[in-house]
Amino acid sequence: MRLPPLLLLVYCCVAHGSLLFAGRDSGPHAVTDSVEIPGGSPLQLCDTASGPLGLTIESLELDPTPAKRAANLTITARGVLHVAVTQGSYVDVEVRLGLIRILTQRFDLCDVSRDNNIEGLQCPVSKGPHTLVHTVQVPAEVPAGRYSVFARAYSAAGTQLTCLTGDIVFQQRGPAVIDH
């Protein structure tokens, strides 16, 4: 199973017009304890008040920012895993376009890393520091709109690894035209 680039971005962050991320403030997964991720990333961590998580994301960089349709997006993430990621570890992802839920799915982290050929992240992924550099192609066909993304990842033993949230806004390709 190949993972769509938008979800691959979420996965990459979990595992170790323009595109804009901002904290979610409404909906079924509303969070009030979100924290910006160092490194200039507009993506935010959530569930930070619930105690230590199994993954500390030290930095996240996106290049280019903002991302462009039909162009490569390089994701560089640095972090420390406090628990190993083994077969059975998973991420629950929800994506909405405006108020419409377009995806609610559980992905096996090991299957996704294998199927998407993510170098250095083949299971099992050991505890300790990890750096991920991965490039994805942003499809030219991404429709304009606000996509709300929410993801929580867990180890096979049920330890929460991380929580990520953000709004992704793809602007119109050009000015709107009104025909009279």
Residue pairs with C-beta under 8 A, 6 or more apart in sequence:
1 111
1 112
1 115
2 115
2 116
3 11
3 107
3 112
3 115
3 116
4 139
5 73
5 136
5 137
5 138
5 139
6 95
6 142
6 147
6 149
6 168
7 93
7 95
7 103
7 107
8 112
8 116
8 134
8 136
9 73
9 75
9 136
10 91
10 93
10 149
10 151
10 164
11 91
11 107
11 109
11 112
11 113
11 116
12 75
12 77
12 118
12 132
12 134
13 37
13 43
13 57
13 60
13 75
13 77
13 151
13 162
13 164
14 55
14 91
14 109
14 151
14 153
14 161
14 162
14 164
15 85
15 109
15 113
15 118
15 121
15 125
15 132
15 153
16 55
16 77
16 78
16 79
16 81
16 120
16 121
16 125
16 130
16 131
16 132
17 66
17 68
17 69
17 144
17 169
17 170
17 171
17 172
17 173
18 66
18 67
18 68
18 169
18 170
18 171
19 62
19 65
19 66
19 67
19 73
19 138
19 168
19 169
19 170
20 42
20 66
20 167
20 168
20 169
21 41
21 42
21 43
21 44
21 166
21 167
21 168
22 42
22 44
22 166
22 167
23 31
23 34
23 44
23 46
23 165
23 166
23 167
24 30
24 31
24 34
24 46
24 148
24 150
24 165
24 166
24 167
27 96
27 148
27 150
28 94
29 46
29 94
29 150
29 165
31 46
31 47
31 163
31 165
33 46
33 47
33 48
33 49
33 50
34 44
34 45
34 46
34 48
34 165
35 44
35 45
35 46
35 48
36 42
36 44
36 45
37 43
37 44
37 45
37 57
37 59
37 60
38 58
38 59
38 60
39 58
39 59
39 60
39 61
39 76
39 78
40 61
40 65
41 59
41 60
41 61
41 62
42 62
42 65
42 166
43 60
43 164
43 165
43 166
44 164
44 165
44 166
45 57
45 162
45 163
45 164
45 165
46 150
46 163
46 164
46 165
47 53
47 152
47 160
47 162
47 163
48 163
50 160
52 82
53 82
53 160
53 161
53 162
53 163
54 81
54 82
54 83
54 155
54 159
54 160
54 161
54 162
55 79
55 80
55 81
55 82
55 153
55 161
55 162
56 79
56 80
56 82
57 77
57 78
57 79
57 162
58 78
58 79
58 80
59 76
59 77
59 78
59 79
60 75
60 76
60 77
60 78
61 75
61 76
61 77
62 73
62 74
62 75
63 73
63 74
63 76
64 71
64 73
67 73
67 138
68 138
69 138
69 139
69 140
69 141
69 142
69 170
69 173
70 137
70 138
70 139
70 140
71 137
71 138
72 135
72 136
72 137
72 138
73 135
73 136
73 137
73 138
74 133
74 134
74 135
75 132
75 133
75 134
75 135
75 136
76 131
76 132
76 133
77 131
77 132
78 129
78 130
78 131
78 132
79 129
79 130
80 128
80 129
80 130
81 125
81 126
81 127
81 128
81 130
81 161
82 127
83 127
83 155
83 157
83 159
83 161
84 124
84 125
84 126
84 127
84 155
85 109
85 110
85 123
85 124
85 125
85 155
85 161
86 110
86 123
86 124
86 125
86 155
86 156
87 108
87 110
87 123
87 124
87 156
88 108
88 110
88 156
89 108
89 109
89 110
89 123
89 153
89 154
89 155
89 156
89 161
90 106
90 107
90 108
90 109
90 153
90 154
91 106
91 107
91 109
91 112
91 151
91 152
91 153
91 154
92 104
92 105
92 106
92 151
92 152
92 153
92 154
93 103
93 104
93 105
93 106
93 107
93 149
93 150
93 151
94 101
94 103
94 104
94 148
94 149
94 150
94 151
95 101
95 102
95 103
95 104
95 147
95 148
95 149
95 150
96 102
96 147
96 148
97 143
97 145
97 146
97 147
98 145
98 146
102 147
109 123
109 153
110 122
110 123
110 124
112 118
113 121
113 122
113 123
113 125
114 122
114 123
118 132
118 134
119 134
120 130
120 131
120 132
121 130
121 132
142 170
143 170
144 170
144 171
144 172
144 173
145 169
145 170
146 167
146 168
146 169
147 167
147 168
147 169
147 170
148 166
148 167
148 168
149 164
149 165
149 166
149 167
149 168
150 163
150 164
150 165
151 163
151 164
151 165
152 160
152 162
152 163
153 160
153 161
153 162
153 163
154 160
154 161
155 161
